[in-house]
């Protein structure tokens, strides 16, 4: 899918989400720590799925998260008049998460200086 998108758009920005840490978590549940250390040293991109997908594609950029004090914010990301985001919270009630998202967006705006 990314190859198809990259062939039609001049620039693509990938933003992280909560799924990016799943490969490491899955392997950590099944492998001893020394094997994880070996993988991290010999093939670190295994634990970075977005960087792996973007590798070799000049028009695909993985957006670096914002670091503020002891917190890291992988999203939202502004692109001119558009703000792209990954809503981290899940709820079965469809309308319960937007207020939380916009509260987080306002906090991120102050961090990014929008």
Buried (B, 14 or more C-beta within 10 A) or exposed (E): EEEEEBEEEEEBEBBBBEEBEEBBEEBBEEEEEEEBEEBEEEEEEBBBBBBBBBEEBEEBEBBEBBEEEEEEBBBBBBEEEEBEBBBEEEEEEEEEBEEEBEEBBEEBEEEEEE
